[in-house]
Each structure stands twice: as C-alpha cells, then as structure tokens.
C-alpha cells in the first residue's frame, strides 16, 4: 500500500481511542508482506493516543507506554469486542512475548460499563455488604476533565454522612433479621464479659483510694462527734465556738468537706432521686443537704433548738464510703479466686433432679455470666429502693405536722433535718457489703467464690447437694494395691475386659483401671448391654462374652463362688461367663479436707445426695474411713445414682458459685457459706430498715412534743450506733 492509500485510509477512519486500539490489535494479524504498513500504523496510533492523554499522565506513564507498547491491549478500557478479533494461530501465540498486565489503572481513564463486573464481586455479594450500592455516576461528556474539587464543608460532612448511612443500613438489616437470630445476638452481647483478672484489678484499684477517703472522712466526722457530745455535756467551747452561729457554720464546713470526700456517693444519691429511683445513697445525700440547710438557718436567724445534725449526716457518709470499700474488696477477692483456674468447676442450682427440690450440682461448663451476676443488686439496694420514697415522704409530712401544724414553723428545717438524718441508717450501705467481703475472704482459702447475693440466693434455695465419686476420693487417693488373676485365664484379657467395663461405668475407679491397662499394654474393648445391679455390681457384654464386675456381695448374688482367701474388702471382683477370673484390691486413702467437708455438710442445713457409682463406697465405709456418722446422708439406689450423677446443668441455669480446686471441700464451703451469707445479709437489711423506721417514729414523737433536749444529735448518734451493733455481730460472725 502506497502513501496515497494510507492517507485515504486515515481520512475514512474515525480517530477515536477505541478505533486506534482496535486497529493496533488487528495490525498484528497482517501478513508479512504488509509489515511496513503495520509499523507505520502503529507509530501513528501511538502518537495520536499520547497527544490525547498528555494532559492526564505524567512522564512516568509516557515512558511506561513507550517501553511496553506491546501490552496496550491489557489496559482497562482498551479491549475490543470478541467478534472484532480473529483467533491467533498457535505458533504466533507461542513466539510472541509474555503478556504484560498493568497493576494500577491510568489516571483519568474510566473503564467501560461492561467491565465493572471484572471487580470480582457479584450482585448478591454486594447486597450483603455493610454499605448500600452506590448510585451510578452520570456520564461525562468529557472523560478527561479535571477531578472535581470538593469544598471544605463537603469534606467535613462526608465522614458523618457515611457513618449515618452505615447506621441506617445496619438498623434495616437488624429489622429484617430473624427474631431467633436477634435473640441469640442479645444473649451473646450479655455473655460478653471482661476477663476476671482485669475486673479484679479494676476493683482492687478502688480499694486504696476508698480507704484513704474513708480515713479522712472519719477524722472530720470525729470532730463533729466531739463537738456534738461536748455541747450536750455542757463543755465550754474555746473562743468563737461558744457562739451557736459560729459553731453551726463550722459544722456546715466540715460536712461540706465530708461530702467532697464522698462526692461519688452524694452525686449518685441526688441523681437517682431526680431519676425517680432513690435508694440508700439518696437518704445519705438528702440528710447531708438538710443538715447544711439547718446550719445555715441557725447561723442566719440565731434560733437554735440544739446542735445541727451534721455529725449524724457525716457519720452516715463515712459508713457509706466504708460500704463502698467493702464492696470493692469483696468483688476483688471473688474475681481473683475465679482467675486462679482457667477451667473451674461451676455450681448451679437445678430443678427436677431430686424429688422436685432444687439441687446444687457442679460441672465443667463455662463460667460466662458469673461476673455480671455477681454485680447484681443486693437485698440492701432492692429494699431501700422500695422504702426510701416512703421514708422521704414520711419525713416531710411528719416534719410539717410536728412544726407548722403545731404552730412552730421556725422549727421546720431543724425537725426535717432530724427526721431525714435518722432515716439514713449507719448500716444502710453496710448490710450486704460487709458480710459479702468477709465471706469472699473466707472462701478464698478453700478455692471457692460465690456470685454475689444472687448466687447466695440460689444456694440457699437448694436444700440438696450432689456428691460424686471424685468428691469423696479425688484423683490420687485411690491406688491399685494388688491383682490376682486365677489360673487358666490370660492376664491381658482379664485386665482388658474388667477395665473396659469399669471405664464404661464412669465411676471414680475408671481412672485407676485405665492407668492399669496403659501400663500393661492392654486395649479397651467395646462394651455392650451395659446394666447395673442394685446389689453393687455391673453386668455387660464384651466381645460376645458375659462380664460381671462388682463387690463380693454382688458375686454371691450372681451365684459366683469366691475363694475364702480372696474374699477381701474394698476389692473389685471380675467374672467372665459365670466364672471368677480376677480380684483387684483397691487402696482408698481418706483426706482430712474431705473429712472436714463431710463434717460441714453433716452440721449444715443442706442434705448431701451421694450419687456415687463406686460400689465399694458405702455408708459403712465412709463411717469407718472418715470416723463420722452418716445418719443424715442420703444414699439412693444405684439406678438413681447413675441418673443423678449423669445430670447436666440446663442451658439457662446461671452460675451460683465457682470452684477452683478438686474434692468435696470447696463444694461444701460454697454451700455452707452461701447459705450463711444469704441469711446474714437479709437479717442485716431487716435490722437496718427497722432501725430507720423506729428512729423516724421516735424522733417524730420527740419533735411533736418539742422535746428538743432529748432529740439531740448526740442521742441520735447513740441510738443509731446501737442499731449498728447487731449488724456488725451478724457480719463478723461469718468469720467462723
């Protein structure tokens, strides 16, 4: 083809980028005779394309295009339709260079709509994404125009709009989700808890500041106590303190300092009051506020019916700080005990295991929910949440009756301060934290922890405790003392058959026989037709042979004759097809910790349910080995033992306690201490509430009769200390 033909060809062809690329690709298919035309066409196409893209690509891009011109057909957007290409001969494909793939798209280059599906994401996958599919952008007339410059406001609002869009999409997805899936998700979110080590550190970090704050608040409150008792005893106050106005202002300043030391308690009390859920902290906060108000009124008017009740309010705040400290100490000890073991036993209260009564069982299930349950409301919180509104309303109404109605309106604030101060009992915020802290420290010694008041409540409502083989004789306390294999029988066969049956029974001796089989190189066999006998034995089929394993009494019941010299106690007898084949003597070693635990259960209100599968562990054996009576212990039939010992905690049963050690000791301690904590906390709360109600009535009667010589701050402190004493006695009694 000459130059004229070439110019005619150029004039008739549209000089678009697609056409140029198509011509370029088709040029490689020309015959060898037209190679010159192909080279000239390729050079012309390259110059046209470079001129068109000069404004959007840099020098690096140009050099890349010039050096890799053979790879232009791999640029996104540069493909031609399949029907425009002819198949490449095999020899041409083999002789050609390796294809070059462009790793990054060229700036300003937009892929065609038909190439969007090459991103590897289907419509269904895109619909399941967190963000909605973007709206298609409008086509631009000029594909190479400069990128749009967004304003500062648009750039600032873009992330916010994206977050709002994501929230809207997720909300829509949740609304469309299956109700069962939503319930599972809620349960999973509730189950999320911090590790016990971290929670213990968080509570431990609060103990020292609370101790310091409590010490400083107690020192300031001691000054108020001294001033109150000194004024009532007629002591001469030094200097300006002889004036009631100055003395009232000083009391007000000291109470303000005490409030600052217990600011979190004061704030919680006021906030809960405005939220409509007042509690014991609200009584303390209101008492402090009204004491300050009473001091201000006395300082301004000079009318005094006695010392303001600032000392009483300050002591209430001191004991509230002390209660917060005991709460943190109790949780710190509890969660440290939980962190002692990565896989502790979990104690739960189950219904329907034994005669319709709730029963405590321990298992290896996860302890999820233990931390959240430990932090649930205690009886002091729930009781004062119920009585606080009543006490506050009564205080205001009775103060109005005792002052305004009686014609003494100037006594209203003093009377109201007295009534609210006596309602804020010293033991209001100590009723549960103090016994809980003492119990947690006591349980730490035995490797047990209770899930707060909720766990103690579950334990107290469960009159029965399941005791299994490993509780009485933990691992290591049972050993194989001697083995006698009768003549005519293979040792490995007798050991294998007996060990297989014992392993299938799940008794505490299973580990002993499994270890015996391992040492002798015996294999375990499949056990069929397994059944247990009430006489204390097991019957099963092993490899088509009938195997009997049990005590001497069971063998006699089955008609199997025992030699007199082999009739030993605490032995496991094995028979095959009605003939005695072996005698395994077991050595049971009692431990002092189990003996102490049995004594604890014997004297407690709990009824131990011995679901023991080992036929050698009988009431007589326990009485002889542990030297204690077994009259109050419940030994059910063997069928009941297997059923009860195989019981598993239900999925919705919350944990009541955790045990980090083996044996019966931790279980017995958790059972007994949980019941005592439940009783002690309820008694303490009852005494605290009764003291508040009694003090309210007595103080109202004194103020009603204008007996302010008796309704003094000193007498009120004495009264409230007397009601605190039984709470302390009940709480510290848990140390035993």
C-alpha positions, 0 to 999 in steps of 0.5 A, a space after each residue: 500500500 502506497 502513501 496515497 492509500 494510507 492517507 485515504 485510509 486515515 481520512 475514512 477512519 474515525 480517530 477515536 481511542 477505541 478505533 486506534 486500539 482496535 486497529 493496533 490489535 488487528 495490525 498484528 494479524 497482517 501478513 508479512 508482506 504488509 509489515 511496513 504498513 503495520 509499523 507505520 500504523 502503529 507509530 501513528 496510533 501511538 502518537 495520536 493516543 499520547 497527544 490525547 492523554 498528555 494532559 492526564 499522565 505524567 512522564 512516568 506513564 509516557 515512558 511506561 507506554 513507550 517501553 511496553 507498547 506491546 501490552 496496550 491491549 491489557 489496559 482497562 478500557 482498551 479491549 475490543 469486542 470478541 467478534 472484532 478479533 480473529 483467533 491467533 494461530 498457535 505458533 504466533 501465540 507461542 513466539 510472541 512475548 509474555 503478556 504484560 498486565 498493568 497493576 494500577 489503572 491510568 489516571 483519568 481513564 474510566 473503564 467501560 460499563 461492561 467491565 465493572 463486573 471484572 471487580 470480582 464481586 457479584 450482585 448478591 455479594 454486594 447486597 450483603 455488604 455493610 454499605 448500600 450500592 452506590 448510585 451510578 455516576 452520570 456520564 461525562 461528556 468529557 472523560 478527561 476533565 479535571 477531578 472535581 474539587 470538593 469544598 471544605 464543608 463537603 469534606 467535613 460532612 462526608 465522614 458523618 454522612 457515611 457513618 449515618 448511612 452505615 447506621 441506617 443500613 445496619 438498623 434495616 438489616 437488624 429489622 429484617 433479621 430473624 427474631 431467633 437470630 436477634 435473640 441469640 445476638 442479645 444473649 451473646 452481647 450479655 455473655 460478653 464479659 471482661 476477663 476476671 483478672 482485669 475486673 479484679 484489678 479494676 476493683 482492687 484499684 478502688 480499694 486504696 483510694 476508698 480507704 484513704 477517703 474513708 480515713 479522712 472522712 472519719 477524722 472530720 466526722 470525729 470532730 463533729 462527734 466531739 463537738 456534738 457530745 461536748 455541747 450536750 455535756 455542757 463543755 465550754 467551747 474555746 473562743 468563737 465556738 461558744 457562739 451557736 452561729 459560729 459553731 453551726 457554720 463550722 459544722 456546715 464546713 466540715 460536712 461540706 468537706 465530708 461530702 467532697 470526700 464522698 462526692 461519688 456517693 452524694 452525686 449518685 444519691 441526688 441523681 437517682 432521686 431526680 431519676 425517680 429511683 432513690 435508694 440508700 445513697 439518696 437518704 445519705 445525700 438528702 440528710 447531708 443537704 438538710 443538715 447544711 440547710 439547718 446550719 445555715 438557718 441557725 447561723 442566719 436567724 440565731 434560733 437554735 433548738 440544739 446542735 445541727 445534725 451534721 455529725 449524724 449526716 457525716 457519720 452516715 457518709 463515712 459508713 457509706 464510703 466504708 460500704 463502698 470499700 467493702 464492696 470493692 474488696 469483696 468483688 476483688 477477692 471473688 474475681 481473683 479466686 475465679 482467675 486462679 483456674 482457667 477451667 473451674 468447676 461451676 455450681 448451679 442450682 437445678 430443678 427436677 433432679 431430686 424429688 422436685 427440690 432444687 439441687 446444687 450440682 457442679 460441672 465443667 461448663 463455662 463460667 460466662 455470666 458469673 461476673 455480671 451476676 455477681 454485680 447484681 443488686 443486693 437485698 440492701 439496694 432492692 429494699 431501700 429502693 422500695 422504702 426510701 420514697 416512703 421514708 422521704 415522704 414520711 419525713 416531710 409530712 411528719 416534719 410539717 405536722 410536728 412544726 407548722 401544724 403545731 404552730 412552730 414553723 421556725 422549727 421546720 428545717 431543724 425537725 426535717 433535718 432530724 427526721 431525714 438524718 435518722 432515716 439514713 441508717 449507719 448500716 444502710 450501705 453496710 448490710 450486704 457489703 460487709 458480710 459479702 467481703 468477709 465471706 469472699 475472704 473466707 472462701 478464698 482459702 478453700 478455692 471457692 467464690 460465690 456470685 454475689 447475693 444472687 448466687 447466695 440466693 440460689 444456694 440457699 434455695 437448694 436444700 440438696 447437694 450432689 456428691 460424686 465419686 471424685 468428691 469423696 476420693 479425688 484423683 490420687 487417693 485411690 491406688 491399685 494395691 494388688 491383682 490376682 488373676 486365677 489360673 487358666 485365664 490370660 492376664 491381658 484379657 482379664 485386665 482388658 475386659 474388667 477395665 473396659 467395663 469399669 471405664 464404661 461405668 464412669 465411676 471414680 475407679 475408671 481412672 485407676 483401671 485405665 492407668 492399669 491397662 496403659 501400663 500393661 499394654 492392654 486395649 479397651 474393648 467395646 462394651 455392650 448391654 451395659 446394666 447395673 445391679 442394685 446389689 453393687 455390681 455391673 453386668 455387660 457384654 464384651 466381645 460376645 462374652 458375659 462380664 460381671 464386675 462388682 463387690 463380693 456381695 454382688 458375686 454371691 448374688 450372681 451365684 459366683 463362688 469366691 475363694 475364702 482367701 480372696 474374699 477381701 474388702 474394698 476389692 473389685 471382683 471380675 467374672 467372665 461367663 459365670 466364672 471368677 477370673 480376677 480380684 483387684 484390691 483397691 487402696 482408698 486413702 481418706 483426706 482430712 479436707 474431705 473429712 472436714 467437708 463431710 463434717 460441714 455438710 453433716 452440721 449444715 442445713 443442706 442434705 448431701 445426695 451421694 450419687 456415687 457409682 463406686 460400689 465399694 463406697 458405702 455408708 459403712 465405709 465412709 463411717 469407718 474411713 472418715 470416723 463420722 456418722 452418716 445418719 443424715 446422708 442420703 444414699 439412693 439406689 444405684 439406678 438413681 445414682 447413675 441418673 443423678 450423677 449423669 445430670 447436666 446443668 440446663 442451658 439457662 441455669 446461671 452460675 451460683 458459685 465457682 470452684 477452683 480446686 478438686 474434692 468435696 471441700 470447696 463444694 461444701 464451703 460454697 454451700 455452707 457459706 452461701 447459705 450463711 451469707 444469704 441469711 446474714 445479709 437479709 437479717 442485716 437489711 431487716 435490722 437496718 430498715 427497722 432501725 430507720 423506721 423506729 428512729 423516724 417514729 421516735 424522733 417524730 414523737 420527740 419533735 411533736 412534743 418539742 422535746 428538743 433536749 432529748 432529740 439531740 444529735 448526740 442521742 441520735 448518734 447513740 441510738 443509731 450506733 446501737 442499731 449498728 451493733 447487731 449488724 456488725 455481730 451478724 457480719 463478723 460472725 461469718 468469720 467462723 
